[in-house]
């Protein structure tokens, strides 16, 4: 077993996994898995720059993670940064800060690399399941981008497109610096139009409709699963490999889009950092299911973070 640490820094959250990995058996044993909402992508779609306060929130989380990695004695660390830091003009400031705190340089990976890691993390455990038809379509709905990957044992085609729960919320639901509560039908339609255009783009290179099993990753999807199961609080074990029907996703999306901030915040399993962006995230999931005719989505708690850990191992 090799003790490894992986950090995935996205537009909305930064996550850490410390695990013992056995490449021969395909076993990945969690020692510590955690997530912090830092909103690194705050305002990037509008300004093209990472905000000072967003950088400081992210660096504070990095300092906490550095202590945990040291405590567990991880032999190797890989830090992967995704959409927001890929797009920002001042990304060098971000890179220097992470290097100073953690001793490794963040790898600002391409959308294709992001997709490869997501597919590996999500499907490694599903490969032997007789009840799940192939090929898989793995969909990772992030804060700034969404990755689409079709494959069997390996990736056949992948595409990253610029739709995510934070980006869609900031682009369409914010007025005078405040999220509309609840959104208007026109705002919802504008998100839907952006998502449909992005799906058209994804279909140029990824055969989405050939998929026989849809696997959904990341916070928007796992939160929808928690709501579907009426969980009083977030329960990773109950969410991992749960299956949600199209009708239930439709019902939950409608509820979230027409709820007030207070009503969304009152949902037991809702992370405070997702209250404002969950409606857009759920709508992205619903639009994908409708595009490919998926009757259900299989939810995975294992995603790009696990793929990064395997790449280190």
N, C-alpha and C positions, 0 to 999 in steps of 0.2 A: 504494500500500500504506500502511496505517495501522498503526503499532506500538502494540499494546495489551497490557495486563496484566489478568488476571482471577484472583481468589482465591475459592475455594469452601471455606467453613469449615463442616464437618458435625459430627456427633456424635462420630465416631471419628477423623477425619483432617482436615487442612487442606492444600489443594492450590493450587499456583500454575501459571499458564500465561502465558508471555510469547510473543507471536506477531505476525507480520506478516499483516494481513488485507486481502484485496481483495474488497469486497462485490460488485463487478461480475462477477467470475469465480467467486465462491464458494470461493476458495482461502484456506486458513489454514495458514501455514507456522510450525511450532514453532521457537522460539529457545531456550526453556527450559520444561520441564514437570517438576514434582516434587511429591512428596507426603511429608508428615510425620504420623505417628500422634501425636496429642496427647490423645485421649480427653477432649475438652471436655465431653462428656455424662456423665462419671463421676459416678454417684450421682444424677443429675437426676431419674430416674424415681421415686426413693425420697424425696429431700429437697426437690425443686422448686427447688434452687439450684445454680449453678455453683460447684464446689469451688475454693478458693484455688489449690491446686496445679495443677488443670486449667487455670485461667486463666493461670498463670505459664508452663506448657508452651506454651500457645497464643501468648502474647505473645513468647516466645523465638523461635518459628517466624516470627512476623510481623517481628521484627527482622532475621532472616536474609533473608526475602523482600524486605524494603525495600531491602537492599543489592543484591540481584539485579536488581530493577526499575530502580534508579538506574543500575546498570552497563550495562543494555541500552538505557536512554534511552526507555522506553515513554512515549508521549504521554498516554495515558489509563489509569486504573485503576478497576476496579469490584470491590468486595468484597461478596460475598453470603454471608449466614449462614443456616443452615437449622435443622433441628429442635430441637436442644438449646438454642440461644440464643433460639429463639422461645418456648420453654416456661418459661424460668427467671425466678424472681422478681428476681434481681439482674442482669438483662441490661444495665442501664445501666452497670454497672462494666465489662462486656465492651466495650460501645460506646465508652466513654471511652478505654480502653486501646488499642484499635485506632486510633482517631482520633489519639491522641498519637504512635503509632509510624509510621503509614502516611499520615496526612494526609487520609484519607477516612473517612467514617462507614460502618460495615457496614450493609448493607440486610438487615434480618431479613424475608425474603420469605415470602409465603404458600405453602402447598402447591401451589396452582394455578400460581403463577408458577414455582415450582421445576420443576413438570412441563413447562411450556412450554419452559424453557431446556433441560431434559434431552432433550426430543423434537427440538428444533432441532439440538442438538449431535450426537445419535446418528444422525439420519436424513439429514442434509444430503448425505453422501457416498453413501448407499444409494439415493437417489432415482432414479438412472438404471439400477439393476441389474435386468435382465430376469429373472433367476433367483429374485428375491424377490417374492412376491405381496403385494399390499396388501389391506386396510390393515395397517399395522404396529401392534403393541402394544409400546411401550417400557416396560420395567420397570427402575426405578432402586432397587436395594436398598441403602439407606443404613444408618447406625448406629442412628438413632432412628425413621426412617420409611421407607416404600416408596411410590414414586410410580408410578401406572399411567396411561399415556397412549395413547389410540387415535387414529390419524390417517392421512391419506394424505400430501398435501403440507403440510397444516396440521392442527393439533390439532382433533379432533372432540369428544373428551370426556377429562376428566382427574380423577384423585382421588388424594389423599395420605392414607395410613392409618398409624396408629402401630404399625407392626411394623418392626423393624430388627434387625440382628445383635447390636448392643450392648444394646438395650432387651430383647430376648428372652432374651439370656444373663443379664443382671442380674436380670430378673424371675423366671426359672425355674431357672437353673443355679447360682446363687450361694447357698451355705449358710455362715453365720458368716463372711462376707467372703471366702470362697474358692470358686472355680469347681469344681463337682463333676467328678471326673476318673476315669473317663469318666462321662457323665450316666446316670441310671437311665432305665428304660423309661417310668416315670411322668413324669419331667421332660420327656422327649422328647414324650410324648403331650400334655403341657400346652402346650408350644410349638406343636405342630400344631393344637391346638384354638384358640389365639389367632390363628394365621395363617388358619385356615379362617373364623373369625368376621370377620376383617378383609377377606378376599376376598368374603364375602357383602356387606359394607359397600361395597366398591369396585364390585361389580356393580350396586348400586342406581343408579349414575350412569354407569358405563363399561361398554360392551358387550364385555367381555373375550373372549367366545367367538366374536365376529365376526372377530377378528384372523386373518390368514393367515401372518404372520411375527412371531415373538417375538424382540425385541431386548433383550438383558440388559446392564445397565450396573453399574459400580462394583465395589469391591474383592472382595466375596464372589463375584461372577460371574466376574471375571477370574482370581481365584485357582483356582476350580473348573476353568476352562479350562486353566490352567497345569498342574494336576494331571492332567487328562484327556490332555494331550499329553506327560506325563512329562518336562516341562522341568526341566533340572538347576538352573536359576535363572530368575527372572522375566524374560521376554522380551516386551516390549510389541509388537514387530512380529509375532511369532508368534501372539500372543493376539488382536490386533485383527482382527476379522471372521472369527475361527475359528468353527466350528459344532460344538456338542456335542449328542449324541443324548440323548433322555430316559433310555434305559437306562444310559448312562455317568454321567449326573448322579445317578441313583438309586444306582448302585454307589459313587460317590465320597461321597455324603451318608452312606450307611450306614457307610462306612469312617471318615469323620471323626467321626461321632457316637459310635462305639464305640472310638475310639482314645484313648490317654492323652495328656496334655499333651506329654510327651517325644516320642511318636510323631508328633504333628502338627507339632511344632517341627522335627523332623528332615526334613520335606518340603522339598526344595531351593528351591522357588519361594515358600515361605511367608514372608510378612513377619512379623517377631516380634510386631508389634502386632495381628495377626489370629489368632494361635494359639488364643486362648481363645474367639473369637467366630465362627470360620469354620463350625463345625458348625451353629449356628443360621442363619447366612446361607445355607448350602447347602440347609438344610431349607426355608427360605422359597422359594428358587428351584424346588425340586422340587415343592412344593405348588402353585405357580403353574402349572407345566407340566402337572401332573395335572388341575388345574381346567379348563384350556382345551383339553386334549388335544393339546398341542404335542409333535411328534415330535423337535424339536430347538430349540436356542436359538442365535441369532447373537449373538456377543459383540462389544461395541464398547468400545474404549478412549476413544472420544470421547463425551462426555456433557454434564452440566450445565456443566462448566468451559468447554467449547467454545461452548456456547450463551451463556454469560455474555460470552465474548470477542466473539462476533458481535453481541451487544446493544450493546457498547461501540463496535465498528467502525461 
